[in-house]
């Protein structure tokens, strides 16, 4: 029997598919998926989210492309990489909304601290001395963590492509790899930076929001085919996720409840204390400094987080070009327009009562003082003093 035929009439019509399988990785920023499924925001829109915990981004990618997953909490850069045929098979993709901003981190191993390396400057001196090849991990070659890591290293004069070794490691394995000495540091989402601190195997040198305050992070991604075949379900899903996002940002108590939910084995699978502090924006670096971050992980911020800005997608494309993942400049704006489904987001946001921004482009200044606004992506991509644009090598 057709599941959709039994589904209630929703504000968006009958959902073409009521049970929606949503993939995610065990990270703090999967919280909106968990909250939507556990607090009934999905049922409010006539659908049921079936969360699916995946072991790695590569596994999630394959299941999403093959249709084993309907939608996923996914790396922004992965969706764009699939769209352009880098980092996996090429397939037309869709970003339905942004799930969060901020909340990732760069952690160095205790082994480096023993060598006197405690920040970017001391790391740069050690790399230049050439005593050994340092190794750093990111979670997926075209993903956000690779781009944050590369940007941070390059800001200290370290070319991440030629001066150090970079490897791909699943998020939950980062602390273990630092403990074994397999890597000297990593860029990963929470709570795995905090886990490394608690386990005594690493210390924090930067958060991703240090690099770009209020940067885009995970998105709700799917294939273009799924979005076009299930428009009512897609709009209902975005609406449910917006409700969950709003709930997450409403109060500190809601964040505490969310930490309890995602600490469970079916989600992140770690102690609540490992998740909670940084979810509340309370940081420590393992070197004696503590602070309340001005740009903690955000899931809603009156809808400012969730709009799929074209300039956000374009930024990741510029970094993929900067580091030689793309041989040539794509049509940055055309790719962003094709992938970011503002039409689906708009319908859901209007129903939930969320105001849309005046422009699909936004302006930001990163920590090196460089402004990004999407106006000249081709020149921006290869303008950095440290880069690997292939046409310029």
N, C-alpha and C positions, 0 to 999 in steps of 0.2 A: 504494500500500500504506500502511496506517495506521502512521505512525512509532511511535506508542505501543505497538503490538502487538509491535514488535521490541525494546522497551526492557526492561532487566533489572528484576526485582522488587527494589524498594528498601524501606527501613524504613517507607516511607509507602505502599507499594503501587506498582503500575505507573503511572508519570507519564503523564498524559493527553497531554502534549506533551513530547517529549524535547529538542528544540532550542528554546531560549527566547531570543528577541531582546530584549536589554536595552539601552535607550538611555541615553546619558550625555552630559554636556558636558565639554570638556577642562579639567578642574579637578583639583587634587591629591586632593580627596576622592572622586574616582571610583576611588580605589585599590582598594577592596574588590571592585569589579566586575572590574577588571583582574587582580587577584591570584587571585580565584576561577576565572577563565577560564584563566589562564596556568599555574597550579600544580596544576590537576586536582582542586580541591575540588568542582567541579561533577560531574565524572565519578564521584566517590566516592558521589554520591547519584543516579546514573543519569540525569543530564541533561547537556546541553551548553549553556553560556552563549555566545551569539553577541553580542558587544558591538557597538553601533552608535553611532558618534560623530556627534553632531548639532551644528548650527551656532549654534543659539539656543534659549532656553527656549520661545519661542513655537512653533518648529518641532517641538521635542520634544513639547510639549503636544498639538499637532494630530495627530501620529503616534500618540501614546498613546491619545488619545480615539478615533481612527479605526481602531485595531487594527493599524496598521502596525508598532507596537512592542507587545510583550507586557507588558513591565514596564520601569521606568526608575529610574535614579538621578535624583532630582527634588527640586525645592524643596518643602519642607513646605507653605508657604503657597499654592503653585500647586495642589496636590492639593485643599486645602480650598476654594480659590477656584472650582475646577471643580465641586466638590460643591455649592456655593451659587450657581453661575451668575454669578460675577464673574471678570473676567480671562479670559474665554473661554466656550465653549459649556458648558451644564450637563450633567453626567453623574455618575452615582453612582460613587464612587471608593473605593479601598482603600489603606491604608498597611499594609504587611506587616511593616516593622521600621524602626528608625532606623539610618542608616548611619554617622553620625559626630556628634561634638560639637566645637564650637569651630572655629578655623582660618580665619575670614574676616577682612577688614580694611577700614578706611577710610583712603584715601590722598588727600592734597591735592596739587595741582600745584605745580611749581616757580614758576609764575607767581604763585601766592598767596604763596609765601615771599618773592619779590621785592617784594611789597606789604607785607611785615611780618606776614603771617598765618601763624602756626606752630602754632596750637592752637585749641580750641573757643572760648575767651574772646576771642582776637583776631579770630576769624572773626565772632563775634557783634557785636563793635564795628563791624566793617566793614559787615556787613549792615545794622545800625541806621543807619549813616551814609548809606546809600542812594546811594552813588556809582554803582553799577551793579547789575544783577541777576545774582547768582552762580548758576552752573549745576552741578548734581551729578547723577551717573548711578548708577542701580541696574540690576539685571539683569532684573527682571520686576516689574510693579506690585504683585502680591499676594505676592511671594516674600520669602524671608528677608532678602536684602540690602536691599530697600526698608525693611523693618521695623527692621533694625539702623541704617541711615542715619537714618531718621526719629527713632528713639529718641535717638540721639546728638545730632543737631541740636537736638531739643526740649529735651534736658537743659541746653543752653546758651541756652535762651530763643528759639531760632530755629524758627518754624513752617515745616515743610518743604512745606506746601501753599500758603502765601500769601507767605512771605518770600523764598523762593528758587525757582529753576526746577529741576524734576527731570525727567530723561529716562531712557529705557530703552536700554541698550547691551549687546551680547553680551560676556561676560567677557573673551574674548581680544582685544577691541578697545579696552579701557579705556585702556591706556598710549598707544596711537595717538591716541585722542581727546584725552588730556591734552596730548600733544605738539603737536597741531594747534591747541590753544586752544579746542576745541569744548566742553570741560567744565573745571570748576575742581577737581573732585574726584570720588571715586566710592566706593562700597562694593561689594566683589567678593570672590570666593573666591580662595584661592591656586592657582597661583603668581603671579597677575597683579598683586598688590600688590608682591611682590618683584621682578617683572619691571620695574615702573615705577621702583623704586629703582635697579636695575642699569642701566637705560637712562637714568637721570638726568632723568626727567620728573616725578617725584613723591616724596613722603616720607610716612611713616606717622604718623597721629595717634592711631589707636586700633585695637585688634583687637576682633573680636566678643566674645571672651571677657572683654575689659575691661568690656563692657556687661553681659554675663550669663555668669559663669563656668560652664562646662559646660552651655551651652545646646544644645538640639537643633538640628541643621542639615539635611542632606539625608536623605531617606527613600527606601525602596524602595517605589515606588508603582505601582499598576495600576488598572484599572477593577474595579468590583465584579463585573461580569459575568465578567471573565477569572478572578478569584479563585474565584468560585463554580463556574465550569465546569472549572477545572483545580486542584482542591484538593490532589491528590497532588503535582503539579508545583510548586505554590506552596510547599508545606511543604518539598519537596526543595530548592528554590531558597533559601529562608530558611536552611535548615541549611547549605548550601554557603557562603552569604554569612557566616554566623556563624563557620564554620571559617576563612574568609579574614580576617575581622575579628580573630579571636583570634591568628592568625599575625602580622598587622600590628603588634599591640601587644606581641608577645612579647619582641622584642629590637630594639635599635638597628640591628643588622645586617640584620634583616628589613626595617626601614624603608628602609635603603640599597638593598636589592635591589628594593623596591617602587618607589623613585624611578627606578631604571634601567628598570623595566618601563613606567612611565607616562610617562617622558620621550619615548618612541618616537612617531613621527608618527601612528600609529593611535590614540593616546590624547591626551596633552596637546600633544606636539610642541614641546618646548623643551629647553634644556640641563638636564642633571641638576642642575647647581649652582644653577639658579633654583628648583628644587623642594626640594632636600634639606634646606637649613638650617631652614626653617620646618616641614618635615615632622618634623624632629627637635626642634622647639621652640626653636630658636636664632634670636632676632630681632635686627634692627637697625632703626632708624627713619629713617635717612638724615639725621639731625640730630646724629649723634655718639653716640647711646646704643645700647648692645647689652645683651641680657639673655637668660637662659634662662627661658622662660615657664612659670609654674606651672600653666597650664591649656592646654597645646598641643592640637592636633587629636588626638582620640582616636577609635578605631574599635571598641573592645571594652570595656576596663576591667571584665573579669570579667562581661560581659553587661550592665552598668549602662547602657552607651551605647545598646544595641540595643532594649530593651523599648519598645514604642510607648505611652508614657504618655499617658493621656487629658488630663492637665493641660498637657502640651506642645502638643498640638493646640489646646486651648482658648486658650492664650496667643496664638497667632497669630490666632485669631478675634477676640480682644479688641483686638488692634492694627489689624486690618482695620476693626473698628468705630470705634476711636479716630480713624482717619484718614479716615472718611467713605466707605470702600469698601463698607461695609454700612450701609444706611439705618436699620435697626433691629437690636435685639439678637436673634440667633438663640437657639435652645435649645442653648447651648454644649455641655453635657454630652451631649445626644442626638446632636449632629453628631459629636462626638469618638468616641462609642461606635459610631456607624454606620461611620465611616471607618477607625478604627484596629482592625485585625483581630487582636486579642489571641488569638483562638482558633487562628489559623494560626501565629502566633508561638509560642504556648505548646507546640504539638505539636512544632515544630522544635527549640525550645530544650531541651525535656525529652529529646529524642533525643540532642542534642549534649552534654547534661550541664550545662546552664546554669541556675542557680537564678533563679526569678522573684521580683520584689519583692513585699513584703507588700501593697502598695497600688498601684492604677493611677494614683494622684495623687502628685506629689512637690512639695516646697517649695523655693524658691530666693529669694535676695535679689539684686536687680540692683544696678548700681553707684551708683544714686541712693538706695539704701537702701530702696526699695520692695519689699515681699515679695509673691511670687506663689505661691499654692498651689492655685489652682483652685476655692476655696471660694465666691467671690462674683464671678464674672466680669462680671456686668452692671454693678455699681458700679465695679469696677476699670477697665473699658474707658474710661469717660468721666470718671474722677476726676483725670486729670492736668491740671496748669495750662496746658499747651500741648496742644491737641487740636483735632479737627475733626469731632466727632460731630455729624451733621447735625441731630439733634433739638434740639441745644443751640446751634446757630449762629444 
